[in-house]
Amino acid sequence: MCGIAGFTYPAGGGAGAEAGERLVRMTASIRHRGPDAQRALVLNGVALGHTRLSIVDLEGGHQPMRDAATGLTVVFNGEIFNHVELREQLAGRYAFRTRSDTEVILAAFLTWGIDCVRRFEGQWAFALWDPRDATLWMSRDRVGICPLYYAELPGGQLAFGSEAKALFASGLVRPALDARGLKQTFQLWSPVTPRTSFEGVRLLPPAHSARFRAGVLETFRYWDLDFGVEPSTASDARIQEELGEALERAVRLRLRADVPVAAYLSGGLDSSLLCALAQGQLGGTLRTFSVGFAHARFDEREHQAAVAGELRTEHRVVEMRDGDIGTLVPGVIFHAEQAMMRSAPAPFLRLSEWVRQNGIRVVLTGEGSDEMFLGYDLFKETKVRQFWARHPASKWRPLLLRRLYPTLSVSQQNVELLREFFGMGLEDPGSLGFSHLVRWANSGRISRFLAPDFAASVADEEPTASVLSTVPAHVARWRPLARAQYLEAKTLLSGYLLSAQGDRMLLGNAVEGRFPFLDTSVMELAARIPERMRLKGLDEKHVLKRYAKGRVPASILERSKFPYRAPIAGALVGPEAPAWARELLAPEAVAKVGVFDARKAERLVAKLRAPNAAESEADTMALFAIASTQLLAHHFLTPRAPPQADLDAVVLEAA
């Protein structure tokens, strides 16, 4: 993984020197993504920059990379895991000079055009300049592991970068918060692509490529998740065998590197299984890393230790306290470049720092399994609510929800209260957004704290309608759980888990994450596995558990799913709260930014700061939304000196 940045500019006219200065600032702003080398190439009409995290072909994979015969030039962030196989296919058509996957992109494009991305197995965001017709091509991987931001500029030009801050560093894009993007985030957890947190800055959607030529930008989808396929009719035993083969291959491809590959170990089924497969393929040399919490409510070290002990991995843990979380949050928002409702990314930022300090720059991680194998409570909740909707007046059907949420209080177990909270939409269980109505309503309660003027400015923005309008029409005809999976992958997975909690927290400390459960073959196989094998009754990931039996400790298979969380109130307003929180949550600071109502925010802080305060999820989510928005404004709207580049590390070439 690396960082890329660049922009087009009018050819000729002696603009190359100014372009070079802008490009140096852009690459410097994202150097954390690639500290091993920073290079910049200024051509006639385009400037391309790259910050490198060296993982494959350490000596020969430098970028920007140019094909000498055609002038085709690429900057690339990510990994093409099947580059070895593609190289064999292309060997007779292209004379390779390096062992890098970057050069495979050049060769594949010259052979197959932009459709080459359909053949890639990996995670990528790249920009490719073709001087033969003065076209800039861009592409992003299937599920959005690697980010790619862009902005259309006056005069028919385009700027792009792995992070929005690179666009701001160029001086070509002025940072300003996007009010609609913020409102969408407060309800959906992230803006609806291509919208972002910033005005005029767009995010290329996952599974999309783009062509920019003569001032016109066109984007098009090259792949999509398809949970509407007919279920496999193979025997359960054969399906389980196919799953094992696909996972083994996915892990094997993601162990390809010229540096050691380690793994994150949470103590849950997904990471434990990946560690077991990787340990077997590495011959017993796997290193594993985990987060532990001083607060027992969040801690999973007992389970992590059980897995590490049975697999005999070299295991290390970093412990987090409330004060640690609060100290990390400013860095989280600086890297994530969006508001949030949870502090969960903070421990991951510290974990990637810990991993890097231990000499590791690549880790396997288990994201994607819950979305593909129906692992979340949201899917079980959808199943119960669909069952309930057949007889909405039933007094007993809603009580099934107690099996999902055993911590519901006695009063909440009252049927009428259950009906009020979980019964929304029962009159239309076939609606596209039915599965997510409860979550969206819960997070949408943050809108109660918005400043009146801000709320009025986005009164016509309906986040749920915005996201549902981007869903292809045929998805509405899928089975209820298939619709739920599609929405979950489109919103939480891509916009939050892989971005704010994934790429940004990893690359903030120059660590690459690899996601075997998001291998194309694994995803497409999961879609074909009958729902009864993925969610058997209310037993999530049933087929995955069967495959994992004998590979991970029995205690991991038997434990209830443990949602990953991190402290919020204690981290921001508790005794260990950092100075920045007191400053940015003060009424005058909140009023200055203008997104939230200063008095309501003040009362919320006082409520959560009180001794023995009852912390409702709605209140803590609102607190973190306010704090993260304040930080977003602080980081990006406050005038700052441009980032300083190490000029010895940046090579400027004019051509």
MOVEN-V314207 format. One record per residue. N is the residue number from 1. RES is the residue in three letters. PHI is phi in degrees with one decimal (NA if undefined). Layout:
BEGIN
N;RES;PHI
N;RES;PHI
END
This chain:
BEGIN
1;MET;NA
2;CYS;-148.0
3;GLY;-129.1
4;ILE;-126.2
5;ALA;-160.2
6;GLY;169.0
7;PHE;-165.7
8;THR;-93.6
9;TYR;-152.8
10;PRO;-59.3
11;ALA;-65.4
12;GLY;76.3
13;GLY;75.5
14;GLY;68.7
15;ALA;-85.1
16;GLY;-61.6
17;ALA;-65.2
18;GLU;-63.8
19;ALA;-60.6
20;GLY;-62.2
21;GLU;-64.7
22;ARG;-63.3
23;LEU;-66.3
24;VAL;-60.8
25;ARG;-65.2
26;MET;-63.7
27;THR;-65.4
28;ALA;-64.1
29;SER;-69.2
30;ILE;-120.4
31;ARG;-62.7
32;HIS;-59.1
33;ARG;-74.8
34;GLY;-149.4
35;PRO;-80.4
36;ASP;-78.3
37;ALA;-165.9
38;GLN;-128.3
39;ARG;-134.9
40;ALA;-140.4
41;LEU;-132.4
42;VAL;-108.9
43;LEU;-106.8
44;ASN;-78.7
45;GLY;111.4
46;VAL;-151.1
47;ALA;-121.3
48;LEU;-127.4
49;GLY;-124.9
50;HIS;-149.1
51;THR;-117.0
52;ARG;-106.6
53;LEU;-108.4
54;SER;-76.1
55;ILE;-132.9
56;VAL;-119.1
57;ASP;51.2
58;LEU;-58.1
59;GLU;-91.6
60;GLY;-108.5
61;GLY;-97.9
62;HIS;-67.4
63;GLN;-129.7
64;PRO;-56.9
65;MET;-111.7
66;ARG;-123.4
67;ASP;-84.3
68;ALA;-62.3
69;ALA;-72.4
70;THR;-109.3
71;GLY;81.5
72;LEU;-57.4
73;THR;-132.6
74;VAL;-129.9
75;VAL;-121.6
76;PHE;-140.7
77;ASN;-116.4
78;GLY;132.1
79;GLU;-144.0
80;ILE;-102.8
81;PHE;-68.9
82;ASN;-95.7
83;HIS;-64.8
84;VAL;-64.2
85;GLU;-66.4
86;LEU;-65.1
87;ARG;-59.9
88;GLU;-63.6
89;GLN;-67.7
90;LEU;-96.1
91;ALA;-56.1
92;GLY;-80.7
93;ARG;-112.3
94;TYR;-145.4
95;ALA;-92.1
96;PHE;-73.1
97;ARG;-109.8
98;THR;-132.5
99;ARG;-100.0
100;SER;-80.5
101;ASP;-72.7
102;THR;-60.9
103;GLU;-67.5
104;VAL;-63.6
105;ILE;-61.7
106;LEU;-58.5
107;ALA;-64.2
108;ALA;-67.1
109;PHE;-65.5
110;LEU;-64.6
111;THR;-89.8
112;TRP;-117.6
113;GLY;71.7
114;ILE;-65.7
115;ASP;-65.5
116;CYS;-56.9
117;VAL;-64.1
118;ARG;-65.3
119;ARG;-91.8
120;PHE;-81.3
121;GLU;-110.2
122;GLY;170.0
123;GLN;-136.3
124;TRP;-156.7
125;ALA;-144.1
126;PHE;-137.3
127;ALA;-124.7
128;LEU;-132.4
129;TRP;-99.5
130;ASP;-111.6
131;PRO;-70.8
132;ARG;-65.3
133;ASP;-133.8
134;ALA;51.7
135;THR;-117.7
136;LEU;-102.9
137;TRP;-103.3
138;MET;-133.7
139;SER;-153.1
140;ARG;-134.7
141;ASP;-64.1
142;ARG;-61.6
143;VAL;-115.2
144;GLY;83.0
145;ILE;-69.0
146;CYS;-100.7
147;PRO;-84.1
148;LEU;-151.4
149;TYR;-94.9
150;TYR;-151.8
151;ALA;-144.9
152;GLU;-83.1
153;LEU;-106.6
154;PRO;-57.5
155;GLY;83.5
156;GLY;72.7
157;GLN;-115.5
158;LEU;-140.0
159;ALA;-120.2
160;PHE;-146.3
161;GLY;-173.2
162;SER;-68.1
163;GLU;-138.8
164;ALA;-62.9
165;LYS;-62.3
166;ALA;-66.9
167;LEU;-65.9
168;PHE;-66.8
169;ALA;-64.6
170;SER;-68.6
171;GLY;81.7
172;LEU;-91.2
173;VAL;-128.7
174;ARG;-90.8
175;PRO;-72.5
176;ALA;-151.9
177;LEU;-70.0
178;ASP;-93.5
179;ALA;-61.7
180;ARG;-68.8
181;GLY;-61.0
182;LEU;-66.7
183;LYS;-61.9
184;GLN;-62.2
185;THR;-61.6
186;PHE;-64.9
187;GLN;-108.4
188;LEU;-104.5
189;TRP;83.4
190;SER;-161.5
191;PRO;-65.5
192;VAL;-83.2
193;THR;-59.0
194;PRO;-88.6
195;ARG;-65.9
196;THR;-130.3
197;SER;-77.9
198;PHE;-124.5
199;GLU;-62.0
200;GLY;79.8
201;VAL;-103.6
202;ARG;-118.9
203;LEU;-117.0
204;LEU;-61.2
205;PRO;-64.9
206;PRO;-56.2
207;ALA;60.1
208;HIS;-122.7
209;SER;-118.9
210;ALA;-143.4
211;ARG;-125.8
212;PHE;-119.8
213;ARG;-147.5
214;ALA;52.9
215;GLY;80.2
216;VAL;-114.7
217;LEU;-104.4
218;GLU;-125.2
219;THR;-117.9
220;PHE;-152.2
221;ARG;-84.6
222;TYR;-112.7
223;TRP;-162.8
224;ASP;-153.2
225;LEU;-64.7
226;ASP;-129.5
227;PHE;-91.3
228;GLY;-96.4
229;VAL;-68.2
230;GLU;-67.5
231;PRO;-61.8
232;SER;-62.9
233;THR;-101.2
234;ALA;-65.6
235;SER;-66.3
236;ASP;-57.5
237;ALA;-64.6
238;ARG;-68.9
239;ILE;-62.3
240;GLN;-63.1
241;GLU;-65.2
242;GLU;-62.6
243;LEU;-62.1
244;GLY;-61.0
245;GLU;-63.2
246;ALA;-65.6
247;LEU;-68.0
248;GLU;-59.1
249;ARG;-67.5
250;ALA;-61.3
251;VAL;-67.9
252;ARG;-58.7
253;LEU;-62.3
254;ARG;-85.6
255;LEU;-92.2
256;ARG;-71.4
257;ALA;-172.6
258;ASP;-96.6
259;VAL;-135.2
260;PRO;-62.1
261;VAL;-115.1
262;ALA;-109.6
263;ALA;-147.5
264;TYR;-82.1
265;LEU;-126.9
266;SER;-88.6
267;GLY;101.6
268;GLY;-95.0
269;LEU;-62.6
270;ASP;-64.7
271;SER;-67.5
272;SER;-63.6
273;LEU;-66.2
274;LEU;-61.4
275;CYS;-63.5
276;ALA;-63.4
277;LEU;-67.0
278;ALA;-66.6
279;GLN;-60.5
280;GLY;-65.3
281;GLN;-76.7
282;LEU;-89.6
283;GLY;73.5
284;GLY;94.1
285;THR;-110.4
286;LEU;-67.4
287;ARG;-106.2
288;THR;-122.6
289;PHE;-135.1
290;SER;-139.5
291;VAL;-103.9
292;GLY;-117.7
293;PHE;-121.8
294;ALA;-64.3
295;HIS;-80.6
296;ALA;-59.5
297;ARG;-60.2
298;PHE;-109.4
299;ASP;-84.8
300;GLU;-127.6
301;ARG;-63.0
302;GLU;-58.5
303;HIS;-75.8
304;GLN;-61.1
305;ALA;-65.5
306;ALA;-62.6
307;VAL;-68.7
308;ALA;-59.9
309;GLY;-67.0
310;GLU;-69.5
311;LEU;-84.2
312;ARG;59.9
313;THR;-87.8
314;GLU;-81.5
315;HIS;-114.1
316;ARG;-137.3
317;VAL;-130.0
318;VAL;-112.7
319;GLU;-94.7
320;MET;-115.7
321;ARG;-114.4
322;ASP;-53.6
323;GLY;-63.1
324;ASP;-63.8
325;ILE;-60.5
326;GLY;-59.0
327;THR;-67.8
328;LEU;-80.5
329;VAL;-57.2
330;PRO;-56.9
331;GLY;-66.0
332;VAL;-58.5
333;ILE;-72.1
334;PHE;-60.2
335;HIS;-78.7
336;ALA;-73.6
337;GLU;59.6
338;GLN;-157.3
339;ALA;-71.9
340;MET;-143.9
341;MET;-114.6
342;ARG;-135.2
343;SER;-90.9
344;ALA;-54.2
345;PRO;-66.2
346;ALA;-58.8
347;PRO;-60.7
348;PHE;-69.5
349;LEU;-66.4
350;ARG;-68.2
351;LEU;-64.8
352;SER;-64.7
353;GLU;-63.9
354;TRP;-63.4
355;VAL;-61.9
356;ARG;-63.5
357;GLN;-63.9
358;ASN;-93.8
359;GLY;81.5
360;ILE;-108.3
361;ARG;-127.8
362;VAL;-138.7
363;VAL;-134.4
364;LEU;-85.3
365;THR;-147.4
366;GLY;-96.9
367;GLU;-58.1
368;GLY;104.3
369;SER;-63.8
370;ASP;-61.9
371;GLU;-69.6
372;MET;-83.8
373;PHE;-114.9
374;LEU;58.7
375;GLY;-91.2
376;TYR;-82.1
377;ASP;-59.0
378;LEU;-56.4
379;PHE;-71.7
380;LYS;-66.3
381;GLU;-60.8
382;THR;-62.1
383;LYS;-62.8
384;VAL;-65.9
385;ARG;-68.0
386;GLN;-64.2
387;PHE;-63.3
388;TRP;-62.6
389;ALA;-64.6
390;ARG;-69.3
391;HIS;-139.9
392;PRO;-57.7
393;ALA;-84.1
394;SER;-59.9
395;LYS;-87.9
396;TRP;-103.2
397;ARG;-59.8
398;PRO;-64.7
399;LEU;-68.8
400;LEU;-61.1
401;LEU;-64.6
402;ARG;-64.4
403;ARG;-70.2
404;LEU;-86.6
405;TYR;-125.8
406;PRO;-65.0
407;THR;-85.3
408;LEU;-56.1
409;SER;-72.4
410;VAL;-59.0
411;SER;-65.1
412;GLN;-69.9
413;GLN;-75.3
414;ASN;-58.8
415;VAL;-57.5
416;GLU;-65.3
417;LEU;-69.9
418;LEU;-60.3
419;ARG;-63.8
420;GLU;-64.9
421;PHE;-83.7
422;PHE;-99.6
423;GLY;-89.2
424;MET;-64.6
425;GLY;82.4
426;LEU;-60.9
427;GLU;-72.3
428;ASP;-141.9
429;PRO;-68.1
430;GLY;-88.5
431;SER;-67.8
432;LEU;-58.6
433;GLY;-95.7
434;PHE;-52.1
435;SER;-62.3
436;HIS;-106.9
437;LEU;-59.8
438;VAL;-65.7
439;ARG;-62.2
440;TRP;-64.0
441;ALA;-68.2
442;ASN;-65.1
443;SER;-70.0
444;GLY;-65.3
445;ARG;-65.9
446;ILE;-60.4
447;SER;-60.3
448;ARG;-61.2
449;PHE;-96.9
450;LEU;-68.3
451;ALA;-65.8
452;PRO;-53.6
453;ASP;-66.1
454;PHE;-65.4
455;ALA;-59.3
456;ALA;-65.6
457;SER;-68.6
458;VAL;-124.2
459;ALA;-62.1
460;ASP;-87.5
461;GLU;-88.6
462;GLU;-112.4
463;PRO;-54.5
464;THR;-65.0
465;ALA;-65.7
466;SER;-62.7
467;VAL;-74.4
468;LEU;-67.0
469;SER;-69.5
470;THR;-91.8
471;VAL;-84.8
472;PRO;-56.8
473;ALA;-58.7
474;HIS;-67.8
475;VAL;-62.9
476;ALA;-62.4
477;ARG;-92.4
478;TRP;-77.1
479;ARG;-64.5
480;PRO;-53.6
481;LEU;-69.3
482;ALA;-66.5
483;ARG;-62.2
484;ALA;-62.3
485;GLN;-61.8
486;TYR;-61.7
487;LEU;-63.6
488;GLU;-65.1
489;ALA;-67.3
490;LYS;-73.5
491;THR;-102.4
492;LEU;-65.8
493;LEU;-64.8
494;SER;-73.5
495;GLY;-78.3
496;TYR;-121.9
497;LEU;-63.6
498;LEU;-83.3
499;SER;-103.1
500;ALA;-63.1
501;GLN;-97.9
502;GLY;-107.9
503;ASP;-47.5
504;ARG;-69.9
505;MET;-77.0
506;LEU;-75.1
507;LEU;-74.4
508;GLY;-59.5
509;ASN;-124.4
510;ALA;57.3
511;VAL;-124.7
512;GLU;-95.9
513;GLY;-99.3
514;ARG;-126.1
515;PHE;-126.6
516;PRO;-59.4
517;PHE;-69.1
518;LEU;-103.2
519;ASP;-60.7
520;THR;-57.8
521;SER;-65.2
522;VAL;-65.9
523;MET;-62.7
524;GLU;-69.7
525;LEU;-67.8
526;ALA;-56.5
527;ALA;-65.0
528;ARG;-88.9
529;ILE;-70.9
530;PRO;-53.5
531;GLU;-57.8
532;ARG;-62.9
533;MET;-89.4
534;ARG;-90.0
535;LEU;-128.1
536;LYS;-90.8
537;GLY;66.0
538;LEU;-118.6
539;ASP;-94.3
540;GLU;-72.9
541;LYS;52.2
542;HIS;-57.6
543;VAL;-66.2
544;LEU;-67.8
545;LYS;-64.2
546;ARG;-63.0
547;TYR;-67.4
548;ALA;-76.3
549;LYS;-59.0
550;GLY;89.0
551;ARG;-103.7
552;VAL;-126.1
553;PRO;-56.7
554;ALA;-58.7
555;SER;-62.8
556;ILE;-72.4
557;LEU;-69.8
558;GLU;-90.5
559;ARG;-72.5
560;SER;-70.9
561;LYS;-61.1
562;PHE;-115.1
563;PRO;-62.6
564;TYR;-75.1
565;ARG;-141.4
566;ALA;-142.5
567;PRO;-59.6
568;ILE;-121.9
569;ALA;-59.3
570;GLY;-61.8
571;ALA;-75.9
572;LEU;-105.2
573;VAL;-132.7
574;GLY;-80.9
575;PRO;-59.9
576;GLU;-96.7
577;ALA;-61.0
578;PRO;-77.6
579;ALA;-61.9
580;TRP;-58.7
581;ALA;-66.5
582;ARG;-62.3
583;GLU;-71.5
584;LEU;-80.8
585;LEU;-93.5
586;ALA;-64.5
587;PRO;-52.4
588;GLU;-66.2
589;ALA;-70.7
590;VAL;-65.2
591;ALA;-63.0
592;LYS;-64.2
593;VAL;-70.3
594;GLY;86.5
595;VAL;-84.1
596;PHE;-112.2
597;ASP;-74.6
598;ALA;-62.3
599;ARG;-71.5
600;LYS;-64.9
601;ALA;-64.9
602;GLU;-63.2
603;ARG;-66.9
604;LEU;-64.6
605;VAL;-60.9
606;ALA;-62.9
607;LYS;-63.1
608;LEU;-79.8
609;ARG;-84.6
610;ALA;-62.2
611;PRO;-57.1
612;ASN;57.6
613;ALA;-64.6
614;ALA;-80.1
615;GLU;-99.3
616;SER;-80.5
617;GLU;-61.2
618;ALA;-60.6
619;ASP;-70.0
620;THR;-69.2
621;MET;-63.6
622;ALA;-64.3
623;LEU;-59.6
624;PHE;-70.7
625;ALA;-62.1
626;ILE;-65.2
627;ALA;-62.9
628;SER;-69.8
629;THR;-67.5
630;GLN;-60.2
631;LEU;-67.9
632;LEU;-59.2
633;ALA;-65.5
634;HIS;-61.2
635;HIS;-70.8
636;PHE;-112.2
637;LEU;-101.4
638;THR;-82.5
639;PRO;-57.6
640;ARG;-139.1
641;ALA;-66.8
642;PRO;-62.9
643;PRO;-61.0
644;GLN;-92.9
645;ALA;-95.0
646;ASP;-83.3
647;LEU;-62.1
648;ASP;-68.9
649;ALA;-97.4
650;VAL;-112.8
651;VAL;-103.9
652;LEU;-99.0
653;GLU;-123.2
654;ALA;-97.0
655;ALA;-148.4
END
